[in-house]
Amino acid sequence: MKLTIVDYGVGNFRNVQKAFQAIGAEAEITDSVAAVANAQALVLPGVGAFGDAIDNLRARHLEQPLLDGVRAGKPMLGICVGLQLLFEESEEMGRHRGLGLLPGQVIRFPESSLPVPHMGWNQIEPERAHPLLKHIDPGDFAYFAHSYHAEPANPADILARTDYGLRYPSMVGRDNVCAIQFHPEKSQQVGLQILRNFVSFAEQC
């Protein structure tokens, strides 16, 4: 299966592509509306602010083919800001409407003794069984870099949590859509295993 990494100008697309290539998966980077519309499986990375990310996605006319693909049952993986974009709304630097594929919002970490952004290695604690978590053990470490986190309206959409002053959702999924808050391309063997798991998941969708 060929993976399509959606390039909307805000993300580390090449590093994600190299991580997929490291596990033997074919992945193309594209900002073509036609290519996204014809994709077999979609990958939506992202870094930076939610508002810039969703604005860029819409400016390049990539929102509708993404939504159409997901609604048609195509598998999709969101990464970092790509996870956050799946939700209905973000409060980052104002109010911004997301893709609305999952109910809920994106909010800032509360004030505490912990620094924000949450940056560095932290643990993944699975909440329920999912193909994305195959061979991932409770307490496995991944690499994070973010100031905001998802707050799903439906607890059934939470696949795993991470503790950073509160136990927030670090992996989410429903039907053919799944997403991770951490960076798999920086998470060594754990990250590569999750990418392998997504490829297997996509082949079965």
CYANA upper distance limits for C-alpha pairs under 8 A (distance plus 0.5 A):
  1 MET  CA     25 ALA  CA      8.23
  1 MET  CA     26 GLU  CA      7.62
  1 MET  CA     40 GLN  CA      7.58
  1 MET  CA     41 ALA  CA      8.24
  1 MET  CA    199 VAL  CA      8.27
  1 MET  CA    202 ALA  CA      8.46
  1 MET  CA    203 GLU  CA      7.16
  2 LYS  CA     25 ALA  CA      7.86
  2 LYS  CA     26 GLU  CA      5.66
  2 LYS  CA     27 ALA  CA      6.27
  2 LYS  CA     28 GLU  CA      8.04
  2 LYS  CA     39 ALA  CA      8.31
  2 LYS  CA     40 GLN  CA      6.97
  2 LYS  CA     41 ALA  CA      7.45
  3 LEU  CA     25 ALA  CA      8.19
  3 LEU  CA     26 GLU  CA      6.62
  3 LEU  CA     27 ALA  CA      4.97
  3 LEU  CA     28 GLU  CA      6.83
  3 LEU  CA     39 ALA  CA      7.71
  3 LEU  CA     40 GLN  CA      7.10
  3 LEU  CA     41 ALA  CA      5.59
  3 LEU  CA     42 LEU  CA      6.51
  3 LEU  CA     43 VAL  CA      7.47
  4 THR  CA     27 ALA  CA      6.24
  4 THR  CA     28 GLU  CA      5.67
  4 THR  CA     29 ILE  CA      6.63
  4 THR  CA     30 THR  CA      7.54
  4 THR  CA     35 ALA  CA      8.39
  4 THR  CA     36 VAL  CA      7.37
  4 THR  CA     39 ALA  CA      6.46
  4 THR  CA     40 GLN  CA      7.88
  4 THR  CA     41 ALA  CA      6.55
  4 THR  CA     42 LEU  CA      5.51
  4 THR  CA     43 VAL  CA      6.48
  5 ILE  CA     13 PHE  CA      7.56
  5 ILE  CA     17 GLN  CA      7.97
  5 ILE  CA     27 ALA  CA      7.18
  5 ILE  CA     28 GLU  CA      6.38
  5 ILE  CA     29 ILE  CA      5.20
  5 ILE  CA     30 THR  CA      6.84
  5 ILE  CA     42 LEU  CA      6.60
  5 ILE  CA     43 VAL  CA      5.14
  5 ILE  CA     44 LEU  CA      6.61
  5 ILE  CA     45 PRO  CA      7.99
  6 VAL  CA     29 ILE  CA      6.67
  6 VAL  CA     30 THR  CA      6.11
  6 VAL  CA     31 ASP  CA      6.55
  6 VAL  CA     36 VAL  CA      7.49
  6 VAL  CA     42 LEU  CA      7.56
  6 VAL  CA     43 VAL  CA      6.66
  6 VAL  CA     44 LEU  CA      6.03
  6 VAL  CA     45 PRO  CA      7.94
  7 ASP  CA     11 GLY  CA      8.01
  7 ASP  CA     13 PHE  CA      7.30
  7 ASP  CA     29 ILE  CA      6.63
  7 ASP  CA     30 THR  CA      5.82
  7 ASP  CA     31 ASP  CA      5.29
  7 ASP  CA     44 LEU  CA      8.41
  8 TYR  CA     31 ASP  CA      6.64
  8 TYR  CA     53 ALA  CA      7.97
  8 TYR  CA     56 ASN  CA      6.29
  8 TYR  CA     57 LEU  CA      5.78
  8 TYR  CA     60 ARG  CA      7.32
  8 TYR  CA     62 LEU  CA      8.23
  9 GLY  CA     53 ALA  CA      8.44
  9 GLY  CA     56 ASN  CA      7.28
 10 VAL  CA     46 GLY  CA      6.23
 10 VAL  CA     47 VAL  CA      6.50
 10 VAL  CA     48 GLY  CA      7.54
 10 VAL  CA     52 ASP  CA      8.21
 10 VAL  CA     53 ALA  CA      6.46
 10 VAL  CA     56 ASN  CA      8.06
 11 GLY  CA     45 PRO  CA      6.43
 11 GLY  CA     46 GLY  CA      4.67
 11 GLY  CA     47 VAL  CA      5.38
 11 GLY  CA     48 GLY  CA      8.21
 12 ASN  CA     16 VAL  CA      7.05
 12 ASN  CA     45 PRO  CA      7.64
 12 ASN  CA     46 GLY  CA      7.30
 12 ASN  CA     47 VAL  CA      7.58
 13 PHE  CA     17 GLN  CA      6.67
 13 PHE  CA     29 ILE  CA      7.46
 13 PHE  CA     45 PRO  CA      7.22
 13 PHE  CA     46 GLY  CA      8.48
 14 ARG  CA     18 LYS  CA      6.67
 14 ARG  CA     29 ILE  CA      8.14
 15 ASN  CA     19 ALA  CA      6.76
 15 ASN  CA    185 GLU  CA      6.93
 16 VAL  CA     20 PHE  CA      6.91
 16 VAL  CA     45 PRO  CA      8.19
 16 VAL  CA    184 PRO  CA      8.25
 16 VAL  CA    185 GLU  CA      6.27
 17 GLN  CA     21 GLN  CA      6.68
 17 GLN  CA     27 ALA  CA      6.40
 17 GLN  CA     28 GLU  CA      7.64
 17 GLN  CA     29 ILE  CA      7.84
 18 LYS  CA     22 ALA  CA      6.58
 19 ALA  CA     23 ILE  CA      7.36
 19 ALA  CA    184 PRO  CA      8.28
 19 ALA  CA    185 GLU  CA      5.94
 19 ALA  CA    192 LEU  CA      7.33
 19 ALA  CA    195 LEU  CA      8.49
 20 PHE  CA     24 GLY  CA      7.07
 20 PHE  CA     25 ALA  CA      5.73
 20 PHE  CA     26 GLU  CA      7.52
 20 PHE  CA     27 ALA  CA      7.15
 20 PHE  CA    192 LEU  CA      8.14
 20 PHE  CA    195 LEU  CA      7.20
 20 PHE  CA    196 ARG  CA      8.48
 21 GLN  CA     25 ALA  CA      5.58
 21 GLN  CA     26 GLU  CA      6.72
 21 GLN  CA     27 ALA  CA      7.54
 23 ILE  CA    192 LEU  CA      7.44
 23 ILE  CA    195 LEU  CA      8.40
 23 ILE  CA    196 ARG  CA      7.24
 25 ALA  CA    199 VAL  CA      8.05
 30 THR  CA     35 ALA  CA      7.48
 30 THR  CA     36 VAL  CA      7.97
 31 ASP  CA     35 ALA  CA      8.23
 31 ASP  CA     36 VAL  CA      8.08
 31 ASP  CA     60 ARG  CA      7.99
 31 ASP  CA     62 LEU  CA      8.20
 32 SER  CA     36 VAL  CA      6.76
 32 SER  CA     62 LEU  CA      8.48
 33 VAL  CA     37 ALA  CA      6.59
 33 VAL  CA     60 ARG  CA      8.38
 33 VAL  CA     61 HIS  CA      7.27
 33 VAL  CA     62 LEU  CA      6.32
 33 VAL  CA     65 PRO  CA      7.33
 34 ALA  CA     38 ASN  CA      6.66
 35 ALA  CA     39 ALA  CA      6.49
 36 VAL  CA     42 LEU  CA      8.12
 36 VAL  CA     62 LEU  CA      7.95
 36 VAL  CA     65 PRO  CA      6.74
 36 VAL  CA     66 LEU  CA      7.36
 37 ALA  CA     65 PRO  CA      5.42
 37 ALA  CA     66 LEU  CA      7.53
 37 ALA  CA     68 ASP  CA      8.16
 37 ALA  CA     69 GLY  CA      7.07
 39 ALA  CA     69 GLY  CA      8.33
 40 GLN  CA     74 LYS  CA      6.90
 40 GLN  CA     75 PRO  CA      8.15
 41 ALA  CA     74 LYS  CA      6.21
 41 ALA  CA     75 PRO  CA      5.56
 41 ALA  CA     76 MET  CA      6.41
 41 ALA  CA    202 ALA  CA      7.00
 42 LEU  CA     66 LEU  CA      8.40
 42 LEU  CA     74 LYS  CA      7.84
 42 LEU  CA     75 PRO  CA      6.76
 42 LEU  CA     76 MET  CA      5.06
 42 LEU  CA     77 LEU  CA      6.85
 43 VAL  CA     76 MET  CA      6.13
 43 VAL  CA     77 LEU  CA      5.29
 43 VAL  CA     78 GLY  CA      6.49
 43 VAL  CA     79 ILE  CA      8.23
 44 LEU  CA     76 MET  CA      7.96
 44 LEU  CA     77 LEU  CA      6.60
 44 LEU  CA     78 GLY  CA      5.18
 44 LEU  CA     79 ILE  CA      6.63
 44 LEU  CA     82 GLY  CA      5.63
 44 LEU  CA     83 LEU  CA      8.45
 45 PRO  CA     78 GLY  CA      6.30
 45 PRO  CA     79 ILE  CA      5.00
 45 PRO  CA     80 CYS  CA      6.92
 45 PRO  CA     81 VAL  CA      7.15
 45 PRO  CA     82 GLY  CA      5.34
 45 PRO  CA     83 LEU  CA      8.47
 46 GLY  CA     53 ALA  CA      7.67
 46 GLY  CA     79 ILE  CA      6.84
 46 GLY  CA     80 CYS  CA      6.35
 46 GLY  CA     81 VAL  CA      5.10
 46 GLY  CA     82 GLY  CA      5.56
 47 VAL  CA     53 ALA  CA      8.37
 47 VAL  CA     80 CYS  CA      7.14
 47 VAL  CA     81 VAL  CA      6.04
 47 VAL  CA     82 GLY  CA      8.47
 48 GLY  CA     52 ASP  CA      8.06
 48 GLY  CA     53 ALA  CA      7.89
 48 GLY  CA     81 VAL  CA      7.70
 49 ALA  CA     53 ALA  CA      6.83
 49 ALA  CA     81 VAL  CA      8.15
 49 ALA  CA     92 GLU  CA      7.60
 50 PHE  CA     54 ILE  CA      6.71
 50 PHE  CA     81 VAL  CA      7.03
 50 PHE  CA     84 GLN  CA      7.89
 50 PHE  CA     85 LEU  CA      7.48
 50 PHE  CA     90 SER  CA      7.46
 50 PHE  CA     92 GLU  CA      7.03
 50 PHE  CA     96 HIS  CA      8.06
 51 GLY  CA     55 ASP  CA      6.51
 51 GLY  CA     90 SER  CA      8.46
 51 GLY  CA     92 GLU  CA      7.68
 51 GLY  CA     93 MET  CA      7.98
 51 GLY  CA     96 HIS  CA      6.41
 52 ASP  CA     56 ASN  CA      6.53
 53 ALA  CA     57 LEU  CA      6.71
 53 ALA  CA     81 VAL  CA      8.26
 53 ALA  CA     85 LEU  CA      8.50
 54 ILE  CA     58 ARG  CA      6.71
 54 ILE  CA     85 LEU  CA      7.47
 54 ILE  CA     97 ARG  CA      8.46
 54 ILE  CA     98 GLY  CA      7.21
 55 ASP  CA     59 ALA  CA      6.49
 56 ASN  CA     60 ARG  CA      6.69
 57 LEU  CA     61 HIS  CA      6.95
 57 LEU  CA     62 LEU  CA      5.94
 57 LEU  CA     63 GLU  CA      6.41
 58 ARG  CA     62 LEU  CA      6.41
 58 ARG  CA     63 GLU  CA      6.01
 61 HIS  CA     65 PRO  CA      8.46
 62 LEU  CA     66 LEU  CA      6.77
 63 GLU  CA     67 LEU  CA      6.74
 63 GLU  CA     99 LEU  CA      7.98
 64 GLN  CA     68 ASP  CA      6.45
 65 PRO  CA     69 GLY  CA      6.45
 66 LEU  CA     70 VAL  CA      6.79
 67 LEU  CA     71 ARG  CA      6.59
 67 LEU  CA     99 LEU  CA      8.07
 67 LEU  CA    101 LEU  CA      8.36
 68 ASP  CA     72 ALA  CA      6.59
 69 GLY  CA     73 GLY  CA      7.05
 69 GLY  CA     74 LYS  CA      5.93
 70 VAL  CA     74 LYS  CA      5.54
 70 VAL  CA     75 PRO  CA      7.19
 70 VAL  CA     76 MET  CA      7.40
 70 VAL  CA    176 ASN  CA      7.65
 70 VAL  CA    177 VAL  CA      7.75
 73 GLY  CA    176 ASN  CA      6.54
 73 GLY  CA    205 CYS  CA      7.79
 74 LYS  CA    176 ASN  CA      6.94
 74 LYS  CA    202 ALA  CA      8.31
 74 LYS  CA    205 CYS  CA      7.55
 75 PRO  CA    176 ASN  CA      5.21
 75 PRO  CA    177 VAL  CA      6.35
 75 PRO  CA    201 PHE  CA      8.25
 75 PRO  CA    202 ALA  CA      5.79
 75 PRO  CA    205 CYS  CA      6.90
 76 MET  CA    176 ASN  CA      6.95
 76 MET  CA    177 VAL  CA      5.46
 76 MET  CA    178 CYS  CA      6.79
 76 MET  CA    179 ALA  CA      8.41
 76 MET  CA    202 ALA  CA      8.30
 77 LEU  CA     82 GLY  CA      8.48
 77 LEU  CA     83 LEU  CA      8.43
 77 LEU  CA    177 VAL  CA      6.81
 77 LEU  CA    178 CYS  CA      5.64
 77 LEU  CA    179 ALA  CA      5.57
 77 LEU  CA    180 ILE  CA      8.25
 77 LEU  CA    198 PHE  CA      7.85
 78 GLY  CA     82 GLY  CA      4.80
 78 GLY  CA     83 LEU  CA      5.01
 78 GLY  CA     84 GLN  CA      8.50
 78 GLY  CA     86 LEU  CA      8.11
 78 GLY  CA    178 CYS  CA      6.94
 78 GLY  CA    179 ALA  CA      4.71
 78 GLY  CA    180 ILE  CA      6.74
 79 ILE  CA     83 LEU  CA      5.77
 79 ILE  CA    179 ALA  CA      6.28
 79 ILE  CA    180 ILE  CA      5.65
 79 ILE  CA    181 GLN  CA      6.34
 79 ILE  CA    182 PHE  CA      7.36
 79 ILE  CA    183 HIS  CA      7.21
 80 CYS  CA     84 GLN  CA      7.38
 80 CYS  CA    146 HIS  CA      8.23
 80 CYS  CA    179 ALA  CA      8.42
 80 CYS  CA    180 ILE  CA      6.64
 80 CYS  CA    181 GLN  CA      4.66
 80 CYS  CA    182 PHE  CA      6.07
 80 CYS  CA    183 HIS  CA      6.95
 81 VAL  CA     85 LEU  CA      6.66
 81 VAL  CA    181 GLN  CA      7.71
 82 GLY  CA     86 LEU  CA      7.35
 82 GLY  CA    179 ALA  CA      7.90
 83 LEU  CA     87 PHE  CA      8.25
 83 LEU  CA    150 ALA  CA      8.49
 83 LEU  CA    172 VAL  CA      8.34
 83 LEU  CA    179 ALA  CA      5.55
 83 LEU  CA    180 ILE  CA      6.48
 83 LEU  CA    181 GLN  CA      6.55
 84 GLN  CA     90 SER  CA      8.26
 84 GLN  CA     98 GLY  CA      8.40
 84 GLN  CA    106 VAL  CA      6.84
 84 GLN  CA    149 HIS  CA      7.74
 84 GLN  CA    150 ALA  CA      6.60
 84 GLN  CA    181 GLN  CA      8.36
 85 LEU  CA     98 GLY  CA      5.65
 85 LEU  CA     99 LEU  CA      6.35
 85 LEU  CA    100 GLY  CA      8.37
 86 LEU  CA     98 GLY  CA      6.76
 86 LEU  CA     99 LEU  CA      5.64
 86 LEU  CA    100 GLY  CA      6.25
 86 LEU  CA    101 LEU  CA      5.71
 86 LEU  CA    102 LEU  CA      6.31
 87 PHE  CA     98 GLY  CA      6.01
 87 PHE  CA     99 LEU  CA      6.51
 87 PHE  CA    100 GLY  CA      5.32
 87 PHE  CA    101 LEU  CA      6.49
 87 PHE  CA    102 LEU  CA      5.41
 87 PHE  CA    103 PRO  CA      6.23
 87 PHE  CA    104 GLY  CA      6.06
 87 PHE  CA    105 GLN  CA      6.21
 87 PHE  CA    106 VAL  CA      7.67
 87 PHE  CA    150 ALA  CA      8.14
 87 PHE  CA    152 PRO  CA      8.18
 88 GLU  CA     97 ARG  CA      6.30
 88 GLU  CA     98 GLY  CA      5.19
 88 GLU  CA     99 LEU  CA      6.54
 88 GLU  CA    100 GLY  CA      4.57
 88 GLU  CA    101 LEU  CA      7.71
 88 GLU  CA    102 LEU  CA      7.24
 88 GLU  CA    103 PRO  CA      6.32
 88 GLU  CA    104 GLY  CA      6.22
 88 GLU  CA    105 GLN  CA      6.23
 89 GLU  CA     95 ARG  CA      7.36
 89 GLU  CA     96 HIS  CA      6.01
 89 GLU  CA     97 ARG  CA      5.03
 89 GLU  CA     98 GLY  CA      5.54
 89 GLU  CA    100 GLY  CA      8.07
 89 GLU  CA    104 GLY  CA      7.54
 89 GLU  CA    105 GLN  CA      5.29
 89 GLU  CA    106 VAL  CA      6.74
 90 SER  CA     94 GLY  CA      8.31
 90 SER  CA     95 ARG  CA      6.29
 90 SER  CA     96 HIS  CA      5.76
 90 SER  CA     97 ARG  CA      7.16
 90 SER  CA     98 GLY  CA      7.53
 90 SER  CA    105 GLN  CA      6.01
 90 SER  CA    106 VAL  CA      4.91
 90 SER  CA    107 ILE  CA      6.81
 91 GLU  CA     95 ARG  CA      5.28
 91 GLU  CA     96 HIS  CA      7.12
 91 GLU  CA    105 GLN  CA      8.27
 91 GLU  CA    106 VAL  CA      6.78
 91 GLU  CA    107 ILE  CA      6.21
 91 GLU  CA    108 ARG  CA      8.00
 92 GLU  CA     96 HIS  CA      8.09
 92 GLU  CA    106 VAL  CA      8.14
 92 GLU  CA    107 ILE  CA      7.48
 92 GLU  CA    108 ARG  CA      7.65
 92 GLU  CA    148 TYR  CA      7.89
102 LEU  CA    152 PRO  CA      7.80
102 LEU  CA    157 ASP  CA      8.37
102 LEU  CA    174 ARG  CA      8.35
103 PRO  CA    152 PRO  CA      6.48
103 PRO  CA    153 ALA  CA      5.86
103 PRO  CA    154 ASN  CA      7.34
104 GLY  CA    150 ALA  CA      7.81
104 GLY  CA    151 GLU  CA      6.17
104 GLY  CA    152 PRO  CA      4.72
104 GLY  CA    153 ALA  CA      4.99
104 GLY  CA    154 ASN  CA      8.03
105 GLN  CA    150 ALA  CA      6.39
105 GLN  CA    151 GLU  CA      5.87
105 GLN  CA    152 PRO  CA      6.89
105 GLN  CA    153 ALA  CA      8.21
106 VAL  CA    148 TYR  CA      6.85
106 VAL  CA    149 HIS  CA      5.91
106 VAL  CA    150 ALA  CA      4.84
106 VAL  CA    151 GLU  CA      6.33
107 ILE  CA    148 TYR  CA      5.76
107 ILE  CA    149 HIS  CA      6.06
107 ILE  CA    150 ALA  CA      6.86
107 ILE  CA    151 GLU  CA      7.49
108 ARG  CA    147 SER  CA      6.45
108 ARG  CA    148 TYR  CA      4.62
108 ARG  CA    149 HIS  CA      6.76
109 PHE  CA    116 VAL  CA      7.71
109 PHE  CA    147 SER  CA      6.75
109 PHE  CA    148 TYR  CA      6.24
109 PHE  CA    149 HIS  CA      7.36
112 SER  CA    165 GLY  CA      7.76
114 LEU  CA    164 TYR  CA      8.16
114 LEU  CA    165 GLY  CA      7.53
116 VAL  CA    146 HIS  CA      8.24
116 VAL  CA    147 SER  CA      6.10
117 PRO  CA    145 ALA  CA      7.01
117 PRO  CA    146 HIS  CA      5.67
117 PRO  CA    147 SER  CA      4.70
117 PRO  CA    148 TYR  CA      8.41
118 HIS  CA    144 PHE  CA      7.13
118 HIS  CA    145 ALA  CA      6.10
118 HIS  CA    146 HIS  CA      5.89
118 HIS  CA    147 SER  CA      6.43
118 HIS  CA    164 TYR  CA      8.01
119 MET  CA    143 TYR  CA      7.98
119 MET  CA    144 PHE  CA      5.73
119 MET  CA    145 ALA  CA      4.78
119 MET  CA    146 HIS  CA      7.03
120 GLY  CA    143 TYR  CA      5.79
120 GLY  CA    144 PHE  CA      5.76
120 GLY  CA    145 ALA  CA      7.00
121 TRP  CA    141 PHE  CA      6.57
121 TRP  CA    142 ALA  CA      5.96
121 TRP  CA    143 TYR  CA      5.01
121 TRP  CA    144 PHE  CA      6.69
122 ASN  CA    141 PHE  CA      5.74
122 ASN  CA    142 ALA  CA      6.20
122 ASN  CA    143 TYR  CA      6.96
122 ASN  CA    144 PHE  CA      7.57
122 ASN  CA    162 THR  CA      7.63
122 ASN  CA    163 ASP  CA      8.31
123 GLN  CA    138 PRO  CA      8.28
123 GLN  CA    139 GLY  CA      5.42
123 GLN  CA    140 ASP  CA      5.83
123 GLN  CA    141 PHE  CA      4.85
123 GLN  CA    142 ALA  CA      6.76
123 GLN  CA    162 THR  CA      6.42
123 GLN  CA    163 ASP  CA      7.93
124 ILE  CA    138 PRO  CA      6.72
124 ILE  CA    139 GLY  CA      5.87
124 ILE  CA    140 ASP  CA      6.06
124 ILE  CA    141 PHE  CA      6.65
124 ILE  CA    142 ALA  CA      7.56
124 ILE  CA    160 ALA  CA      6.87
124 ILE  CA    161 ARG  CA      6.53
124 ILE  CA    162 THR  CA      5.81
124 ILE  CA    170 SER  CA      7.83
125 GLU  CA    137 ASP  CA      8.35
125 GLU  CA    138 PRO  CA      5.35
125 GLU  CA    139 GLY  CA      6.24
125 GLU  CA    140 ASP  CA      8.15
125 GLU  CA    160 ALA  CA      5.78
125 GLU  CA    161 ARG  CA      5.72
125 GLU  CA    162 THR  CA      6.60
126 PRO  CA    133 LEU  CA      7.99
126 PRO  CA    137 ASP  CA      8.35
126 PRO  CA    138 PRO  CA      6.61
126 PRO  CA    159 LEU  CA      6.45
126 PRO  CA    160 ALA  CA      4.49
126 PRO  CA    161 ARG  CA      6.89
127 GLU  CA    158 ILE  CA      7.35
127 GLU  CA    159 LEU  CA      5.70
127 GLU  CA    160 ALA  CA      5.28
127 GLU  CA    161 ARG  CA      7.38
128 ARG  CA    158 ILE  CA      8.44
128 ARG  CA    159 LEU  CA      6.17
128 ARG  CA    160 ALA  CA      7.72
129 ALA  CA    133 LEU  CA      7.37
129 ALA  CA    159 LEU  CA      7.92
130 HIS  CA    134 LYS  CA      7.58
130 HIS  CA    159 LEU  CA      7.56
131 PRO  CA    197 ASN  CA      6.77
131 PRO  CA    198 PHE  CA      8.00
131 PRO  CA    201 PHE  CA      6.69
132 LEU  CA    178 CYS  CA      8.40
132 LEU  CA    194 ILE  CA      6.35
132 LEU  CA    197 ASN  CA      5.50
132 LEU  CA    198 PHE  CA      6.26
132 LEU  CA    201 PHE  CA      7.65
133 LEU  CA    194 ILE  CA      7.25
133 LEU  CA    197 ASN  CA      7.66
134 LYS  CA    194 ILE  CA      8.20
134 LYS  CA    197 ASN  CA      7.01
135 HIS  CA    193 GLN  CA      7.93
136 ILE  CA    140 ASP  CA      7.25
136 ILE  CA    190 VAL  CA      7.57
136 ILE  CA    193 GLN  CA      8.19
136 ILE  CA    194 ILE  CA      8.32
140 ASP  CA    190 VAL  CA      7.66
141 PHE  CA    187 SER  CA      7.93
141 PHE  CA    190 VAL  CA      7.65
142 ALA  CA    182 PHE  CA      6.86
142 ALA  CA    183 HIS  CA      7.76
142 ALA  CA    184 PRO  CA      7.78
142 ALA  CA    186 LYS  CA      8.21
142 ALA  CA    187 SER  CA      5.31
142 ALA  CA    188 GLN  CA      8.37
142 ALA  CA    190 VAL  CA      7.21
142 ALA  CA    191 GLY  CA      7.37
143 TYR  CA    182 PHE  CA      6.03
143 TYR  CA    183 HIS  CA      6.22
143 TYR  CA    184 PRO  CA      7.89
143 TYR  CA    186 LYS  CA      6.55
143 TYR  CA    187 SER  CA      5.70
144 PHE  CA    181 GLN  CA      7.57
144 PHE  CA    182 PHE  CA      5.02
144 PHE  CA    183 HIS  CA      6.67
145 ALA  CA    182 PHE  CA      7.49
145 ALA  CA    183 HIS  CA      8.36
149 HIS  CA    168 TYR  CA      7.47
149 HIS  CA    169 PRO  CA      7.87
149 HIS  CA    170 SER  CA      8.39
149 HIS  CA    181 GLN  CA      8.43
150 ALA  CA    168 TYR  CA      7.89
150 ALA  CA    169 PRO  CA      6.93
150 ALA  CA    170 SER  CA      8.44
151 GLU  CA    168 TYR  CA      7.95
151 GLU  CA    169 PRO  CA      7.59
152 PRO  CA    157 ASP  CA      7.42
152 PRO  CA    158 ILE  CA      7.88
152 PRO  CA    169 PRO  CA      8.48
154 ASN  CA    158 ILE  CA      8.32
157 ASP  CA    172 VAL  CA      5.91
157 ASP  CA    173 GLY  CA      5.69
157 ASP  CA    174 ARG  CA      6.23
158 ILE  CA    169 PRO  CA      6.52
158 ILE  CA    170 SER  CA      8.46
158 ILE  CA    171 MET  CA      6.75
158 ILE  CA    172 VAL  CA      5.02
158 ILE  CA    173 GLY  CA      6.96
159 LEU  CA    169 PRO  CA      7.94
159 LEU  CA    170 SER  CA      8.24
159 LEU  CA    171 MET  CA      5.61
159 LEU  CA    172 VAL  CA      5.38
159 LEU  CA    173 GLY  CA      6.89
160 ALA  CA    169 PRO  CA      6.38
160 ALA  CA    170 SER  CA      6.19
160 ALA  CA    171 MET  CA      5.40
160 ALA  CA    172 VAL  CA      7.42
161 ARG  CA    167 ARG  CA      6.31
161 ARG  CA    168 TYR  CA      5.82
161 ARG  CA    169 PRO  CA      4.80
161 ARG  CA    170 SER  CA      5.43
161 ARG  CA    171 MET  CA      7.16
162 THR  CA    166 LEU  CA      8.43
162 THR  CA    167 ARG  CA      5.84
162 THR  CA    168 TYR  CA      6.11
162 THR  CA    169 PRO  CA      6.92
162 THR  CA    170 SER  CA      6.30
163 ASP  CA    167 ARG  CA      4.84
163 ASP  CA    168 TYR  CA      6.94
164 TYR  CA    168 TYR  CA      7.95
170 SER  CA    180 ILE  CA      6.35
170 SER  CA    181 GLN  CA      5.53
170 SER  CA    182 PHE  CA      7.64
171 MET  CA    178 CYS  CA      7.97
171 MET  CA    179 ALA  CA      6.16
171 MET  CA    180 ILE  CA      4.95
171 MET  CA    181 GLN  CA      6.74
172 VAL  CA    178 CYS  CA      6.11
172 VAL  CA    179 ALA  CA      5.84
172 VAL  CA    180 ILE  CA      7.10
173 GLY  CA    177 VAL  CA      5.92
173 GLY  CA    178 CYS  CA      4.40
173 GLY  CA    179 ALA  CA      6.69
174 ARG  CA    178 CYS  CA      6.84
176 ASN  CA    202 ALA  CA      8.49
176 ASN  CA    205 CYS  CA      7.21
182 PHE  CA    187 SER  CA      8.46
183 HIS  CA    187 SER  CA      6.76
183 HIS  CA    191 GLY  CA      7.71
184 PRO  CA    188 GLN  CA      7.71
184 PRO  CA    190 VAL  CA      7.86
184 PRO  CA    191 GLY  CA      4.28
184 PRO  CA    192 LEU  CA      6.83
184 PRO  CA    194 ILE  CA      7.79
184 PRO  CA    195 LEU  CA      7.77
185 GLU  CA    191 GLY  CA      6.61
185 GLU  CA    192 LEU  CA      7.60
186 LYS  CA    191 GLY  CA      7.53
187 SER  CA    191 GLY  CA      5.08
187 SER  CA    192 LEU  CA      7.93
188 GLN  CA    192 LEU  CA      6.86
189 GLN  CA    193 GLN  CA      6.50
190 VAL  CA    194 ILE  CA      6.87
191 GLY  CA    195 LEU  CA      6.89
192 LEU  CA    196 ARG  CA      6.71
193 GLN  CA    197 ASN  CA      6.61
194 ILE  CA    198 PHE  CA      6.71
195 LEU  CA    199 VAL  CA      6.83
196 ARG  CA    200 SER  CA      6.86
197 ASN  CA    201 PHE  CA      6.54
198 PHE  CA    202 ALA  CA      6.44
199 VAL  CA    203 GLU  CA      6.74
200 SER  CA    204 GLN  CA      7.00
201 PHE  CA    205 CYS  CA      6.88
